[in-house]
Amino acid sequence: MAEYDLVIRGGTIVDGTGAAPREADVGIVGGRIAAVGDLKVGPLKAGVEEIDARGKLVTPGFVDIHTHYDAQAVWDSHLAPSSHHGVTTAVMGNCGVGFAPCKPADRERLIELMEGVEDIPGAVMHEGLTWEWESFPEYLQALERKERDIDICALLPHAAVRVYVMGDRAIALENANQADIAQMREIARDAVQAGAFGFSTSRSLSHKTLKGDPTPTLRAQEEELRGIALGMKDAGSGMLEMVSEWLPDHHEEFAILRRVVEASGRPAVFTLTQRHSRPDVWKDLLAHADKAAADGLSIRPVAAPRAIGMLLGLAGSQNPFSGCPTYKSIAHLPVAERARRMAEPEVRKAILSEDPKKGSTFPLFHRLNFDFMFRFGDPPNYTPKTEDSASAHAAREGRTPPEVAYDWLIEDEGATFIYMALSNYHSGDLSMSERLLDNRNVIMGLGDGGAHVAFILDAGYQTWLLTHWGRKEKRWGIPELVRRLTSDTAQAAGLHDRGVIAAGKKADLNVIDWDRLGADAPYIVSDLPAGGKRLMQKVHGYDATIVSGAVTFRNGEATGRLPGRLVRAAQPDRLAAD
């Protein structure tokens, strides 16, 4: 008689702790791991469902703590692309943007901000968002009503809170007064008590609406940040997530974050990238985080395992000439026809003579740099050489960098992409990412799943981390890389019931064919509400992904099972009751 709901037989267990792999079976009952070992003996022997994992790796499901599925989670049961890459839990609401709390009159403002900051088309959100909420607890209730292929956790976004409390004064970047801060503190307390995993904020100049208006949180004073963090302290739970431009003085900006953590007693995470215009600032920030850790303060950087890269192409939402008037006049044409028109000498001459910046609504346009633009290729190349950049080609060929990029764009009838390393690639290699991976205080993340839907696809970094650093470069062993994707990220988010393969833990797992693991070239699909398009990527080597004991993917294909749920953060009183 079958006693287990599911048994994974004979796999090589990489348990998420960093321990050496071992061969064992995994038995699952009621969505939890019941036993790990030789399950051919003892009272519980067979499973209603069994997976033969001999010769395969069995890992915990991956936990991604930096995503933006706040909108997609409202309408979509499949949180792709993350769920395709072995992610079983995603934390969303990062960078201070989201949709709750929100008064009906402010819905358009939050949509415009999300459209500009995270490149989710406004038409998509207008059609897909149901607005069944005003308060953050009501938003969680709305999320709870939908089944999904992965679990989701939500952060309280500062921009939404600020607009909710201050209205036009928030948009005008006015300082919050004492009454504003007191109300924000109450909202933070109530949100965390309702299940928010913390609070997120942005102090980035790059975070703007398509109109060019900065995020309402850009100049929030330290007193305001401390007041909201004290709301988490009142609730006894939650982390602070922050992205910053680290200007004008990155040392003082970090000192503000540290003082907020000291005052509230809550842990913090922050985005750590290398800006090409300020290539050494990240080293100071890493040193400050290490010093905080040595002092017993949890202020951990979140970083990517490779360059953060834009995919610029005619099929996507952005390219270096998107703002040119002549390009705009043909932008409505199908990709192949557009490429043919762009190849016409008079069209080419016109576009190359125009100012692409003047008509651009792309908030990150100012960071486009031909020194860091490369042919992407198929299979995709995430480690291009400096001598292969558009600028280097131009210098050798006696052309201008825009001319080189233009010709790349229209290759293969416009189906190709240009890869532009937006950050973390100043030296033309991955030495910065390698140093961060060597630091155990650094959290792997920044895949941005659900955001930048048609010009960035870094949400598959989990697969790439394993294949590049583990299989190709052999820089770190499989146990350590799996730990960085599972127990480390789970613990950082306060998810203490997952991320490790052990009896009693949540049965979120991946069965991986190590030799086949990989991802194909990104491509565009138009499957969002209102016909919106986004980048997707086929993966292989994930024999099975399991969420709460249910197999959600087999060999890269969805099974149709939707065990994923909203996860509410555990409160101290709840833990005591358990």
C-alpha positions as CSV (number, residue, x, y, z in Angstrom):
1,M,0.0,0.0,0.0
2,A,1.3,3.4,-1.0
3,E,2.2,5.5,2.1
4,Y,3.8,8.5,0.4
5,D,2.1,10.9,-1.9
6,L,5.3,11.2,-3.9
7,V,8.7,9.5,-3.8
8,I,11.8,10.7,-5.6
9,R,14.0,7.6,-6.0
10,G,17.7,7.3,-6.1
11,G,18.7,10.9,-6.8
12,T,21.9,12.7,-5.8
13,I,20.7,14.9,-3.0
14,V,22.2,18.4,-2.9
15,D,20.3,19.5,0.2
16,G,20.8,23.3,0.0
17,T,23.0,23.6,3.1
18,G,26.3,23.3,1.2
19,A,26.9,19.8,2.4
20,A,28.4,17.1,0.2
21,P,25.9,15.4,-2.2
22,R,24.6,12.0,-1.2
23,E,22.4,9.4,-2.8
24,A,19.0,9.0,-1.2
25,D,15.2,8.9,-1.7
26,V,12.9,11.6,-0.8
27,G,9.4,10.8,0.5
28,I,6.7,13.5,0.5
29,V,3.4,13.5,2.4
30,G,0.9,16.4,2.5
31,G,3.2,18.9,0.8
32,R,6.0,18.3,3.3
33,I,9.2,16.2,3.1
34,A,8.4,13.2,5.4
35,A,11.7,11.3,5.0
36,V,15.1,11.4,3.3
37,G,17.1,8.2,3.0
38,D,16.7,4.6,1.9
39,L,12.9,4.4,1.6
40,K,13.0,0.8,0.4
41,V,12.9,-0.3,4.1
42,G,10.7,0.7,7.0
43,P,7.0,1.1,7.3
44,L,6.6,3.6,4.5
45,K,7.8,2.2,1.2
46,A,5.9,3.2,-1.9
47,G,4.5,6.5,-3.3
48,V,1.2,7.2,-5.1
49,E,3.5,8.9,-7.6
50,E,7.2,8.2,-8.1
51,I,10.0,9.9,-10.0
52,D,13.1,7.9,-11.0
53,A,16.0,10.4,-10.2
54,R,18.9,8.0,-10.6
55,G,21.8,9.9,-12.1
56,K,20.0,13.2,-11.5
57,L,20.5,16.0,-9.0
58,V,17.7,16.6,-6.5
59,T,17.8,20.1,-5.0
60,P,15.5,22.4,-3.0
61,G,13.3,24.7,-5.2
62,F,15.0,28.0,-5.8
63,V,13.9,31.1,-3.9
64,D,14.2,34.4,-5.7
65,I,14.0,37.4,-3.4
66,H,14.0,40.2,-6.1
67,T,11.1,40.0,-8.5
68,H,8.3,42.2,-9.8
69,Y,5.3,39.9,-10.3
70,D,3.0,42.4,-8.4
71,A,0.8,42.9,-11.5
72,Q,1.2,39.5,-13.3
73,A,0.3,37.6,-10.1
74,V,-3.1,39.3,-10.2
75,W,-4.1,37.8,-13.6
76,D,-1.6,35.0,-14.3
77,S,-1.4,31.5,-12.7
78,H,2.0,30.9,-14.4
79,L,4.7,33.2,-13.1
80,A,7.0,32.6,-16.1
81,P,9.8,33.0,-16.8
82,S,10.9,32.3,-13.2
83,S,8.9,29.1,-12.8
84,H,10.6,27.7,-15.9
85,H,14.0,28.0,-14.2
86,G,13.3,26.0,-11.1
87,V,12.1,28.9,-9.0
88,T,9.4,27.7,-6.5
89,T,9.1,30.9,-4.4
90,A,9.4,34.5,-5.5
91,V,9.4,37.7,-3.4
92,M,7.8,40.6,-5.2
93,G,7.2,44.3,-4.5
94,N,10.9,45.3,-4.7
95,C,12.3,48.7,-5.6
96,G,9.5,50.6,-3.8
97,V,6.9,50.1,-6.6
98,G,3.6,48.2,-6.5
99,F,-0.1,48.6,-6.3
100,A,-1.2,48.8,-2.7
101,P,-2.2,50.7,-0.7
102,C,-4.0,52.7,-3.4
103,K,-7.0,55.0,-3.5
104,P,-9.1,54.7,-6.7
105,A,-8.0,58.2,-7.8
106,D,-4.3,57.2,-7.6
107,R,-4.5,54.0,-9.7
108,E,-3.3,55.7,-12.9
109,R,-0.3,57.2,-11.0
110,L,0.9,53.8,-9.8
111,I,0.4,52.3,-13.2
112,E,2.4,55.1,-14.8
113,L,5.2,54.6,-12.3
114,M,5.4,50.8,-12.8
115,E,5.3,51.3,-16.6
116,G,8.3,53.6,-16.4
117,V,10.4,51.9,-13.7
118,E,9.8,48.3,-14.6
119,D,8.8,48.5,-18.4
120,I,5.4,46.8,-18.0
121,P,3.1,48.4,-20.7
122,G,0.4,50.5,-19.2
123,A,-2.2,48.9,-21.5
124,V,-1.3,45.5,-20.0
125,M,-1.9,46.7,-16.5
126,H,-5.0,48.6,-17.3
127,E,-6.6,45.4,-18.7
128,G,-5.0,42.9,-16.3
129,L,-5.4,44.6,-12.9
130,T,-8.7,44.0,-11.1
131,W,-8.3,46.6,-8.4
132,E,-10.2,44.6,-5.8
133,W,-8.3,46.3,-3.0
134,E,-7.4,49.6,-1.5
135,S,-5.4,48.7,1.5
136,F,-2.3,46.4,1.5
137,P,-4.1,43.6,3.5
138,E,-6.9,43.7,0.9
139,Y,-4.3,43.3,-1.9
140,L,-3.0,40.2,-0.1
141,Q,-6.5,38.9,0.1
142,A,-6.9,39.4,-3.7
143,L,-3.6,37.6,-4.3
144,E,-4.7,34.7,-2.1
145,R,-7.7,34.0,-4.2
146,K,-5.6,32.8,-7.2
147,E,-3.8,29.5,-7.6
148,R,-0.3,29.6,-9.2
149,D,2.6,27.4,-10.3
150,I,4.9,28.9,-7.6
151,D,4.5,30.5,-4.2
152,I,4.7,34.3,-3.9
153,C,5.6,36.7,-1.1
154,A,4.9,40.4,-1.1
155,L,6.8,43.5,0.1
156,L,5.0,46.8,1.0
157,P,6.1,49.3,-1.7
158,H,7.1,52.8,-0.4
159,A,5.9,54.7,-3.5
160,A,2.4,53.3,-3.0
161,V,2.4,54.2,0.7
162,R,3.8,57.7,0.1
163,V,1.2,58.5,-2.6
164,Y,-1.6,57.0,-0.4
165,V,-0.6,59.2,2.6
166,M,0.6,62.4,0.9
167,G,-1.1,62.5,-2.5
168,D,0.2,65.3,-4.7
169,R,2.8,66.2,-2.1
170,A,4.4,62.8,-2.7
171,I,4.6,63.4,-6.4
172,A,6.2,66.8,-5.8
173,L,8.9,65.1,-3.6
174,E,8.0,67.1,-0.6
175,N,9.3,66.0,2.8
176,A,6.8,64.0,4.9
177,N,5.7,65.7,8.1
178,Q,5.3,64.1,11.5
179,A,1.6,63.1,10.8
180,D,2.6,61.6,7.5
181,I,5.3,59.5,9.1
182,A,3.0,58.3,11.8
183,Q,0.5,57.2,9.3
184,M,3.1,55.4,7.2
185,R,4.4,53.7,10.3
186,E,0.8,52.4,11.0
187,I,0.4,51.2,7.4
188,A,3.8,49.3,7.6
189,R,2.8,47.7,10.9
190,D,-0.6,46.6,9.6
191,A,0.9,45.3,6.3
192,V,3.5,43.2,8.0
193,Q,1.0,41.9,10.5
194,A,-1.2,40.9,7.6
195,G,1.7,39.0,6.0
196,A,4.0,41.4,4.2
197,F,7.6,40.2,4.2
198,G,8.8,43.8,4.7
199,F,9.1,47.1,3.0
200,S,10.8,48.3,-0.1
201,T,12.0,51.7,-1.3
202,S,13.9,53.3,-4.2
203,R,16.3,56.2,-4.2
204,S,17.3,55.8,-7.8
205,L,17.4,58.6,-10.4
206,S,16.7,55.9,-13.1
207,H,13.3,55.1,-11.6
208,K,10.9,57.4,-13.5
209,T,7.6,57.4,-15.2
210,L,7.6,57.5,-19.0
211,K,6.9,61.2,-18.7
212,G,10.2,61.6,-16.9
213,D,8.7,62.2,-13.4
214,P,11.0,60.6,-10.6
215,T,9.7,58.0,-8.2
216,P,7.9,59.7,-5.3
217,T,10.4,58.1,-2.8
218,L,13.6,59.6,-4.4
219,R,14.2,62.2,-1.7
220,A,12.5,60.6,1.3
221,Q,14.3,61.8,4.4
222,E,16.0,59.5,6.9
223,E,13.3,60.2,9.5
224,E,10.6,58.9,7.1
225,L,12.5,55.7,6.4
226,R,13.1,55.2,10.1
227,G,9.5,55.7,10.8
228,I,8.4,53.1,8.3
229,A,11.0,50.7,9.5
230,L,9.8,51.2,13.1
231,G,6.4,50.1,11.8
232,M,8.1,46.7,11.0
233,K,9.6,46.7,14.5
234,D,6.2,47.3,15.9
235,A,5.0,44.2,14.0
236,G,8.1,42.2,15.0
237,S,8.9,41.1,11.5
238,G,9.9,42.2,8.1
239,M,13.0,43.3,6.1
240,L,13.9,46.6,4.4
241,E,14.8,46.3,0.7
242,M,16.4,49.4,-0.9
243,V,17.7,50.4,-4.3
244,S,19.7,53.6,-4.5
245,E,21.8,55.7,-6.8
246,W,24.2,56.2,-3.9
247,L,24.4,59.9,-4.6
248,P,25.7,62.5,-3.8
249,D,27.8,60.7,-1.2
250,H,27.6,56.9,-1.2
251,H,29.3,56.6,2.2
252,E,26.6,58.8,3.8
253,E,23.8,57.1,1.9
254,F,24.9,53.8,3.3
255,A,25.2,55.4,6.8
256,I,21.6,56.4,6.5
257,L,20.6,52.8,5.8
258,R,22.7,51.5,8.6
259,R,21.2,54.0,11.1
260,V,17.7,52.9,10.0
261,V,18.6,49.3,10.6
262,E,20.1,50.1,14.0
263,A,17.0,52.0,15.1
264,S,14.5,49.4,13.9
265,G,16.4,46.2,14.6
266,R,15.1,44.9,11.2
267,P,17.4,43.4,8.6
268,A,18.0,45.1,5.3
269,V,19.0,44.1,1.8
270,F,20.2,46.5,-1.0
271,T,20.8,46.3,-4.7
272,L,24.5,46.2,-5.5
273,T,25.6,46.8,-9.1
274,Q,28.6,48.4,-10.8
275,R,27.7,51.5,-12.8
276,H,30.1,52.0,-15.7
277,S,30.2,55.7,-14.9
278,R,31.2,55.0,-11.3
279,P,33.0,51.7,-11.5
280,D,34.5,51.5,-8.0
281,V,31.6,52.6,-5.8
282,W,30.4,49.0,-5.3
283,K,33.7,48.1,-3.6
284,D,33.1,50.7,-0.9
285,L,29.4,49.5,-0.4
286,L,30.6,45.9,-0.2
287,A,33.1,46.9,2.5
288,H,30.4,48.8,4.4
289,A,28.1,45.8,4.3
290,D,30.9,43.5,5.5
291,K,31.7,45.9,8.4
292,A,28.0,45.9,9.3
293,A,28.0,42.1,9.3
294,A,31.1,42.1,11.6
295,D,29.2,44.4,13.9
296,G,26.2,42.1,14.1
297,L,24.0,44.0,11.7
298,S,22.2,42.3,8.8
299,I,22.6,44.6,5.8
300,R,23.2,42.3,2.9
301,P,23.9,43.2,-0.8
302,V,21.8,41.6,-3.5
303,A,23.8,41.1,-6.7
304,A,23.6,39.3,-10.0
305,P,25.9,36.5,-11.0
306,R,26.6,38.1,-14.4
307,A,26.2,41.5,-16.1
308,I,22.8,42.9,-16.0
309,G,22.0,43.0,-19.7
310,M,19.5,44.7,-22.0
311,L,18.3,42.9,-25.1
312,L,17.8,45.6,-27.7
313,G,16.0,44.6,-30.9
314,L,13.2,45.3,-33.3
315,A,11.2,42.5,-31.8
316,G,11.5,43.9,-28.3
317,S,10.4,47.1,-26.7
318,Q,13.6,49.1,-27.1
319,N,16.5,49.6,-29.4
320,P,19.1,52.4,-29.8
321,F,16.9,54.2,-32.4
322,S,13.5,53.8,-30.8
323,G,13.3,57.6,-30.3
324,C,14.1,58.6,-33.8
325,P,11.2,60.2,-35.7
326,T,11.8,58.1,-38.9
327,Y,11.9,54.9,-36.9
328,K,8.7,55.8,-35.1
329,S,7.0,56.3,-38.4
330,I,7.6,52.6,-39.3
331,A,7.6,51.1,-35.8
332,H,4.1,49.7,-36.3
333,L,5.2,47.4,-39.1
334,P,5.9,43.7,-38.6
335,V,9.5,43.1,-37.6
336,A,10.7,41.6,-40.9
337,E,9.1,44.3,-42.9
338,R,10.5,47.0,-40.6
339,A,14.0,45.5,-41.0
340,R,13.6,45.6,-44.8
341,R,12.5,49.2,-44.7
342,M,15.4,50.1,-42.4
343,A,17.8,48.5,-44.9
344,E,16.7,51.0,-47.6
345,P,19.5,53.6,-48.0
346,E,17.3,56.7,-47.6
347,V,15.6,55.3,-44.4
348,R,19.0,54.2,-43.0
349,K,20.5,57.7,-43.7
350,A,17.5,59.5,-42.1
351,I,17.5,57.4,-38.9
352,L,21.2,57.7,-38.4
353,S,21.0,61.5,-38.8
354,E,18.4,61.9,-36.1
355,D,18.7,62.4,-32.4
356,P,17.4,59.2,-30.8
357,K,17.4,60.7,-27.3
358,K,15.1,63.6,-28.1
359,G,12.1,61.5,-28.8
360,S,12.8,58.6,-26.4
361,T,10.5,57.7,-23.5
362,F,12.9,55.1,-22.3
363,P,14.0,56.1,-18.7
364,L,17.3,54.2,-19.1
365,F,18.2,55.7,-22.5
366,H,21.0,57.8,-20.9
367,R,22.8,54.6,-20.0
368,L,23.0,53.2,-23.5
369,N,26.7,52.8,-24.4
370,F,28.1,51.4,-27.6
371,D,31.2,50.4,-25.8
372,F,29.1,47.7,-24.1
373,M,26.9,46.7,-27.0
374,F,27.5,43.3,-28.6
375,R,25.9,40.8,-30.9
376,F,23.9,38.4,-28.6
377,G,23.9,35.3,-30.8
378,D,22.3,31.9,-30.5
379,P,23.3,30.3,-28.3
380,P,23.2,33.5,-26.2
381,N,26.6,34.9,-25.2
382,Y,26.6,36.6,-21.8
383,T,30.4,37.0,-21.7
384,P,31.3,38.9,-24.8
385,K,34.8,40.3,-25.4
386,T,35.6,44.0,-25.4
387,E,37.0,43.7,-29.0
388,D,33.6,42.6,-30.2
389,S,31.7,45.7,-29.0
390,A,30.0,48.0,-31.5
391,S,32.6,50.7,-30.7
392,A,35.5,48.3,-31.3
393,H,34.0,47.1,-34.6
394,A,33.5,50.7,-35.7
395,A,37.1,51.7,-34.9
396,R,38.4,48.8,-37.0
397,E,36.0,49.3,-39.9
398,G,36.1,53.1,-40.1
399,R,32.5,53.5,-39.3
400,T,30.5,55.0,-36.4
401,P,29.3,52.9,-33.5
402,P,25.6,53.7,-34.3
403,E,26.1,52.5,-37.9
404,V,27.4,49.2,-36.6
405,A,24.6,48.7,-34.1
406,Y,22.1,49.7,-36.8
407,D,23.3,47.0,-39.2
408,W,23.3,44.4,-36.4
409,L,19.6,45.3,-35.6
410,I,18.4,44.5,-39.1
411,E,20.3,41.2,-39.5
412,D,18.3,38.1,-39.9
413,E,15.2,40.1,-40.9
414,G,15.3,41.9,-37.5
415,A,15.0,38.7,-35.4
416,T,18.4,39.3,-33.7
417,F,19.1,41.1,-30.4
418,I,22.0,43.3,-29.4
419,Y,23.2,42.5,-25.9
420,M,24.1,45.7,-23.9
421,A,25.8,45.1,-20.6
422,L,24.0,47.7,-18.5
423,S,26.1,47.2,-15.4
424,N,28.7,44.8,-13.8
425,Y,30.9,44.7,-17.0
426,H,33.2,47.7,-16.8
427,S,36.3,45.6,-17.1
428,G,34.9,43.5,-20.0
429,D,34.6,40.4,-17.9
430,L,32.8,38.9,-14.9
431,S,35.5,39.6,-12.4
432,M,33.1,41.8,-10.4
433,S,30.5,39.1,-10.2
434,E,33.1,36.6,-9.3
435,R,34.3,38.6,-6.4
436,L,30.7,39.0,-5.2
437,L,30.1,35.3,-5.4
438,D,33.2,34.8,-3.2
439,N,31.5,36.9,-0.5
440,R,29.0,34.8,1.6
441,N,27.3,38.0,2.8
442,V,26.2,38.7,-0.8
443,I,22.8,37.3,-1.9
444,M,22.2,36.1,-5.4
445,G,19.3,37.9,-7.1
446,L,18.2,40.8,-9.3
447,G,16.6,38.6,-12.0
448,D,13.7,41.1,-12.0
449,G,11.1,38.4,-13.0
450,G,7.9,40.1,-14.1
451,A,9.6,43.4,-15.0
452,H,11.4,44.9,-18.0
453,V,9.3,42.3,-19.9
454,A,10.5,43.1,-23.4
455,F,14.1,44.3,-23.0
456,I,15.6,42.4,-20.1
457,L,15.5,38.7,-19.4
458,D,17.7,38.0,-16.4
459,A,15.1,36.0,-14.6
460,G,16.8,32.8,-15.7
461,Y,20.0,33.6,-13.8
462,Q,19.5,30.5,-11.6
463,T,20.1,28.2,-14.6
464,W,22.9,30.4,-15.9
465,L,24.6,30.5,-12.4
466,L,24.7,26.7,-12.3
467,T,25.8,26.1,-15.9
468,H,28.4,28.9,-16.2
469,W,30.0,29.0,-12.8
470,G,29.4,25.4,-11.9
471,R,29.7,23.3,-15.1
472,K,31.6,25.5,-17.5
473,E,34.0,27.4,-15.3
474,K,33.9,25.0,-12.3
475,R,34.7,28.0,-10.1
476,W,32.4,26.8,-7.3
477,G,31.0,23.3,-6.5
478,I,27.4,22.4,-7.1
479,P,26.6,22.3,-3.3
480,E,27.7,25.9,-2.8
481,L,25.9,27.2,-5.9
482,V,22.7,25.5,-4.9
483,R,23.0,26.9,-1.4
484,R,23.2,30.4,-2.9
485,L,19.8,29.8,-4.7
486,T,18.0,28.0,-1.9
487,S,18.7,28.2,1.9
488,D,20.6,31.4,1.6
489,T,17.9,33.3,-0.2
490,A,15.1,31.7,1.9
491,Q,16.7,32.6,5.2
492,A,17.4,36.2,4.0
493,A,13.6,36.6,3.2
494,G,12.5,35.0,6.5
495,L,11.3,31.8,4.8
496,H,12.4,29.3,7.4
497,D,10.2,26.4,6.2
498,R,12.0,25.9,2.8
499,G,15.3,26.0,1.0
500,V,16.6,22.7,2.5
501,I,15.9,19.1,1.8
502,A,15.1,17.7,5.3
503,A,12.2,16.1,7.0
504,G,9.6,18.6,8.0
505,K,10.5,21.1,5.3
506,K,8.2,22.2,2.6
507,A,8.4,19.9,-0.4
508,D,9.6,22.3,-3.0
509,L,12.2,20.5,-5.2
510,N,14.0,20.3,-8.5
511,V,15.1,17.1,-10.3
512,I,17.9,18.2,-12.6
513,D,19.8,16.5,-15.4
514,W,23.1,18.2,-14.9
515,D,24.6,17.5,-18.3
516,R,21.5,18.8,-20.1
517,L,20.8,21.8,-18.0
518,G,20.7,25.0,-20.0
519,A,18.6,27.7,-21.7
520,D,18.0,28.6,-25.3
521,A,18.0,32.1,-26.9
522,P,15.3,34.4,-25.7
523,Y,12.3,35.1,-28.0
524,I,9.2,37.3,-28.0
525,V,5.7,36.2,-27.2
526,S,2.5,38.3,-27.1
527,D,0.6,36.6,-24.3
528,L,0.1,39.5,-21.9
529,P,-3.3,41.2,-21.4
530,A,-4.1,43.7,-24.2
531,G,-1.7,41.7,-26.5
532,G,1.3,42.9,-24.6
533,K,4.6,41.2,-25.6
534,R,7.4,39.9,-23.4
535,L,10.7,37.9,-23.6
536,M,10.6,34.2,-22.9
537,Q,13.2,31.5,-23.0
538,K,13.0,27.7,-23.3
539,V,15.0,25.7,-20.7
540,H,16.1,22.1,-20.6
541,G,17.5,19.8,-17.9
542,Y,14.8,20.3,-15.4
543,D,13.3,16.8,-15.4
544,A,10.8,17.9,-12.7
545,T,9.9,20.9,-10.6
546,I,7.8,20.2,-7.5
547,V,5.9,22.8,-5.4
548,S,4.3,21.6,-2.1
549,G,4.7,18.0,-3.2
550,A,2.9,18.5,-6.6
551,V,4.8,18.2,-9.9
552,T,4.4,21.5,-11.7
553,F,6.8,21.0,-14.6
554,R,8.1,17.9,-16.3
555,N,10.9,18.2,-18.9
556,G,10.3,22.0,-19.1
557,E,6.5,21.6,-19.8
558,A,3.8,22.7,-17.4
559,T,1.7,19.8,-16.0
560,G,-1.3,22.1,-15.2
561,R,-1.0,21.6,-11.5
562,L,-1.1,24.9,-9.5
563,P,-0.2,24.3,-5.9
564,G,1.5,27.7,-5.5
565,R,0.0,30.1,-3.0
566,L,0.5,33.5,-1.4
567,V,2.8,33.1,1.6
568,R,2.2,35.3,4.6
569,A,5.2,36.2,6.7
570,A,5.3,34.5,10.0
571,Q,4.7,36.7,13.1
572,P,6.4,36.1,16.4
573,D,3.1,35.2,18.0
574,R,2.2,32.8,15.2
575,L,5.6,31.1,15.6
576,A,5.0,30.8,19.3
577,A,1.6,29.3,18.7
578,D,3.1,26.8,16.2
